[in-house]
Amino acid sequence: MSFSQPFGQGARRVLFVLCCVALPAGAAIDASTTTSSTQTVTGNATHAEALQLAKLHDIDRLSLRRLNEAREAAISLLVRQNLQVLDADDRLPPARLNVLAKRIEADIRPVVTRALAQVNQQDMAAALIDTYSRSLSRADADALLGYYRSPTGRQYLAFSQQLDAALGSGMLALGAQSFSFARTDSELLTRRRALIDMSSLARQMRAAQVNGGQRPPAAAGLVGDLLANQCGKSLDAITARYARQLKGFAAFQQSAAARAEDRVLWQWSTAMTTRFSPIVTQANRELDDKRPLWHKLAHDMAASGAQAD
């Protein structure tokens, strides 16, 4: 992994920064393709409705993806935190800093992976169903189920899963290389960024901003451009595959029911982060015996670099 240009700080925000881009101004809403909530249904979503929504989103896949995101975020965060201690005065040049980062990551990854393996994915699924039941209205649940069961809704679910999978692969690739890219045609870049904006993580980040007043991370624009280039071919293929449906998909995402669901998924994701935090903290303590070795390596690197100068 390359850490010569860190994204910024904040364990709870490190996942979202990778997909957060600004909502396009004046995004069109096609009411004919959007299912709206009715006023005749009251109360919260029933357990049966919550379970159906979770299944439509493939809860097992969703839980596994969230767990994988947590693992990669925790590893990245712990590497950055330790690098800041080991090279507090910025003596190491980027090439040696990357060597040190790879050594640290090699020690951290198995410890974090083993720690998070204790997380029960069935408990994660149950927590999502409970969040739907507590936080989604019956009207919004009915609207979402009506849309997702329609031919257009089934296409939307496939589109969303493909988009999230493409960006997930792109984020892993970005973590394994230096941050550089060739400039892309501005119109093409804009189209790709607009598609990234439709991803589930980008929508959840906007839900976090609405609910908690959080500002987008400073690196969001840069990371959006990096992903637009890294995932360019996949994004272009998805755009071509769903060209006729994209306007309707965007309209659905701006419906009241879809935004309510984004808040549900954000609440669940935040709750999972809270659940993972003590596990990662304990994993970090287990690395105490490695830190003297890291300090020695950093000291030797700095000393050899000074002698070379």
N, C-alpha and C positions, 0 to 999 in steps of 0.2 A: 504493500500500500504506500502511496505517496502522501506525505504530510507537509510538503513545502508550502502549501497554501491552505491552512486550516479554514473550515467553514465558519467557525465562531463557537460560542459556548452555550451551554444549557442542555442538560440531559433530557429534559422533557420536550425540547424543541428540535433535537438533532434529527429525528425521523422526518419531521415535516419540512425542514429546509430543503430537502432533496426534490420535492415536487411542488413547492409553493410558487405560484406565479400570479400576477395580478389578473383580476377578472376583467375581460375585455369590456371597454366602455360601450354602452349602448347595445349590449347583446340582445338579439331579437328574441321575442317570445311568441311562438306560434300556438295560440290558445287551442286550435283545433286538434293538436297532437298531445295536449297536456290534460291529464286527469285531475280534476280539482276536487277538493274535499267538500262533502255535503254538510249542511248544518243540521240534518235530521238525526245524525248519529252522534251520541255523546259518550263521555267516559274515555278510559284508556283502552288500548289494544288488549284483546284477550290473549291468554297464553297460547291458544291455538293459532291465532293470527300471527303472534310473535314467532312462533315456531315455523310457520309457513314462510315468513319473510326471511328468517335465518336460513332455511333450507334453499330458498330461491337464490340466495347469495352464496350458496355452497359453504356453510359454516365451517366445515372441516378445513377447506382450502383457506378460508379467511383467517381462521385461528392459526394455522401453520404459517401463513404469510406474516401475521402480526408477530409471532414468536421469532421467526427468522429476522424480521426487521429489528426486533428488540436485541437479538444477539449481535447483529452487525453494528447497531448503534452503540451498544455497551462496549464492544471491543474498540470501536473508533474513539469513543469518549475516554476510555481508560488509557489508550495509547497517547492521546493528545495531552491528557492531564500529566502523565508521567514524563512526557517529553518536555513539558513546560518546567518541570522540576529539574530534570537532568541537564537541560540546556537553558537555564534561566537567563543567562547573559548573552544568549545568541552567538556563542563562539563557533559552533559547528556550521560549516557550509552545507547547503542543501543536499549534496550528494551523500555526505557522511550522516546527516540527520536522517535521511531515508534509510540508510543501512541500519542505524540504531532503531528506527521505527519498526523495521521488519523484524529485527531481533526481539523487540518488546512484544510485537504482535504474535510472534511464534510462541511466546510463553503465555500470553494472555488468552489467546483463542481457545485452547483446549480446556482451560479452567472455566471460562465463561460458558462454553458449550456444555460442559458437564453439569454446571450449576443450573442452567436453564432447562436441562433435560428433565428435571424434577417437576416442571410445570405440567399440570394435567390439562390436556386440550379439551377434554369433556367439560371441565370446570369453566374454561374460557367460553365454550359454546353456551353453557347454562347462563353465564353472566351476560352474554349478548341477548339471549332470549328475555332475561329479566329486565335488562335495560330497555328493550323494546316495550315490554309490558308497562313499565313505570313511566316512560318518557314520551311515548308516541300515542297520539290520540286515536280513538277508534275510527274517526273520519279519515285521518291520514293513512291509517293502516288499510282501510278499505280502498282508498284511492290508489295506494301503492300496489296492492294485490291485484286490483283491476287492471292496472297498467302492465305489470310484470307478466300477467297471464295472457295478455294480448300478443298477437304476432309481432307487433312493433316492440313491445316490452321484452319479449324473449330475445329479439335482436339486440336490444339495448344491453341486456345482461351479458350477452356474448361479447359485445363491443367493449363493455366496461372491464370484463375479465381479461380480454386480449390487451387492452391499453395498460392496465395495471401490471400484467406480466411483462410487457415490453419495457416499461419503465423500471420494474424491479431488476430485470437483467441489466439494464443500462446503469443503474445505481451501483450494482456489484462491480461492473466493469470500470466505472469511474474510481471505485475504491482501490483498484488494482493497477492504476497507472497515474502518471503525472497529468495535471490539469492543463491541457492544451488542445486547441482545435483550430481548424481552418475556418475562416470566415465564410458564412453561407449567405446566399442571396437573401436580402432582407425580407422580401415577400414570402419566400419559402420558410424562413426562420419564424416569421409571424404566424404562419399557418401551423407550424409544428408547435409553437408555444401555446396557441389557442387549443390545440388538441391536448397537450399536457395539462392545461387548465381544467380539462374535463375529467381528469383522473380522480380516483377516490381520495387520495391523500391531499391533493390540492383543495378539493371540496371540504374535507374535514378541517384543513387549516383555516379556510374562510369561516367555517362554523366556530372555530376556536376564537377567531378575531371578533366575531359578532357577540359571542357569549362572554368572553373574558377581556375584550379590549386589547388583545395581544397584537403587536405590530409584526408585519412579516420580517423574518430575519434579514439582515443586511445583505447576505450572500445569495438571497433567493433569485435575484435576476441573473447573476452569474451562473448559478447552478441550472436554472431553466435553460439558458443558452447551451451549457455543456450537455445537458440531456437531449436537447433538440438536435445537436450534432451527433452525439453518441448513439442515439436511438433513431437517427434520421430515416434509415431505410424501413425500419419497422413502423414508424409513425406514418410515413408516406403510404405504406401498404395498407394500413388501417384506414387512412383517409380515403384511399381509392375504393376500398372494400365497402365502406359505409357512406360514400359521398352523398347519396340521396337521402340518407336518414339523419345526417349530422345536425341539420337545423332542428329537426324534431327532437333529437336527443338533448340538444342544448336547451330547448324550450322546457322539456320535462325537468331537467336539472334545476331550473329556476322556479318550478312550481312550489307551492307551499308545502306539499307533502314530501317532495324530494329534499327540500331544505331541512324539514323536520327530521327526516331520516339521516341526513348528514350530521345533524346534531347528536342523534342517537349513537351513530358510529364513532363520532368524536368522543362522546362521554365514555363509551366502552373502551376505546383505545387509551384514553387517559387513565381509566381505572386499571387497565392491564399494566400500564407503565408504573402505576403506584404499586401494583402487586409484584412487579419484577424488581423494583428498586432495592428492597432488602436482600434479595437473592444476589443481585450484582454487587451490592456492598460487601456481602460475605465473600464473594468470589475475589473481590479486590483485596480483602484481608489475607486470603490464602496465597497471594502473590508476594507477601512480605519477604519471604526468603529469597526471592528473585531480585529484589531491589538493590542489594549490595553489588550483585553482579552487573546490573545495568549501570550503576554509578561508576564502577571500575571501567566498564567499556566506554562510557561517555568521557571519563577522565583521560583514558588512554588515547581516544580519538582526538580530543582537544589538544593533548600534549604533542602528539605526532603531527597534527596540523600546524601547531606553533613552530615546531622544529623545521618543518618544510618551508614555512615562511621565512 
